[in-house]
């Protein structure tokens, strides 16, 4: 659990378990703590990566507005920092929109 530099912001990230990477993207105004009930199962099978989107939780809160495009690029930047070339991607609510944009903009990074 740490804060890492991604572009011009700091992103809070935590990793649980081992195995194939699973990037978990939470929705609007909700931080990575919301994954608490799913993590025990995910970490049994995956390298579960949960993070706080920009503007939420323990990540940087630069002046907005923020775009889905920008947050998808944040997620790919996070994968770069963590040395993850490709991952399963799971999003909830707005996190699902970010996941879709990530898949459209960076299809080679999504399993």
C-alpha positions in Angstrom: 0.0 0.0 0.0 1.6 3.2 -1.2 1.3 6.4 -3.1 3.0 6.3 -6.5 3.6 9.1 -9.0 1.6 8.8 -12.2 2.2 11.7 -14.6 1.5 14.9 -12.7 -0.4 13.3 -9.8 0.0 10.9 -6.9 -2.2 7.8 -6.9 -2.9 5.6 -3.9 -2.6 2.0 -4.7 -2.7 -1.3 -2.8 -2.0 -4.8 -4.0 -3.3 -8.1 -2.6 -2.6 -11.7 -3.5 -0.6 -13.0 -6.4 -1.3 -14.4 -9.9 -2.5 -12.7 -13.0 -3.1 -8.9 -12.5 -6.7 -7.7 -11.9 -7.0 -3.9 -12.0 -10.1 -2.8 -10.0 -11.5 0.6 -10.8 -14.1 2.1 -8.4 -16.9 4.5 -9.3 -17.6 8.2 -8.7 -16.5 9.7 -5.4 -15.7 6.2 -3.9 -12.2 5.1 -2.9 -10.6 1.7 -3.0 -11.9 0.9 0.5 -15.2 0.0 -1.2 -13.5 -3.2 -2.6 -13.1 -4.6 1.0 -15.7 -7.3 0.7 -14.5 -8.5 -2.7 -10.8 -8.5 -2.0 -10.6 -11.7 0.1 -11.9 -13.7 -2.8 -10.0 -11.9 -5.6 -6.7 -12.1 -3.8 -7.0 -15.9 -3.7 -6.7 -16.0 -7.5 -5.2 -12.7 -8.7 -2.8 -10.0 -8.1 -5.6 -7.7 -7.1 -4.8 -4.0 -7.7 -7.1 -1.4 -6.1 -6.5 2.3 -6.3 -8.1 5.7 -5.6 -9.0 7.6 -8.8 -7.7 11.2 -9.0 -9.8 13.5 -6.8 -10.8 10.7 -4.4 -9.5 9.2 -1.2 -5.8 9.3 -0.8 -4.9 10.3 -4.4 -4.1 13.8 -5.5 -7.0 16.2 -5.9 -6.0 18.6 -8.7 -8.4 21.2 -9.9 -11.1 19.6 -12.1 -13.1 18.8 -14.0 -11.8 15.3 -14.7 -12.6 13.3 -17.8 -13.1 9.6 -18.2 -10.4 9.7 -20.9 -8.0 11.3 -18.4 -8.8 8.7 -15.7 -8.3 5.8 -18.2 -4.9 7.2 -18.9 -4.2 7.5 -15.2 -5.0 3.7 -14.9 -2.6 2.8 -17.7 0.0 5.0 -16.1 -0.5 3.1 -12.9 0.0 -0.2 -14.7 3.2 1.2 -16.2 4.5 2.2 -12.7 3.7 -1.2 -11.3 5.3 -3.0 -14.3 2.1 -4.6 -15.4 2.0 -5.0 -19.2 -1.6 -6.4 -19.3 -4.4 -7.1 -16.8 -8.0 -8.1 -16.4 -9.9 -4.9 -15.7 -13.0 -4.6 -13.5 -14.9 -1.4 -13.0 -18.0 -0.5 -10.9 -20.3 2.3 -12.1 -18.1 5.2 -13.4 -15.2 2.7 -13.0 -16.9 0.6 -15.7 -16.8 3.7 -18.0 -13.1 4.2 -17.2 -12.5 0.5 -17.9 -14.3 0.7 -21.2 -12.3 3.8 -22.2 -9.1 2.0 -21.1 -10.0 -0.9 -23.4 -10.7 1.4 -26.3 -7.6 3.6 -25.9 -5.2 0.8 -24.9 -6.6 -2.5 -26.1 -3.1 -4.2 -25.8 -3.2 -3.6 -22.0 -6.5 -5.4 -21.3 -7.1 -9.1 -21.1 
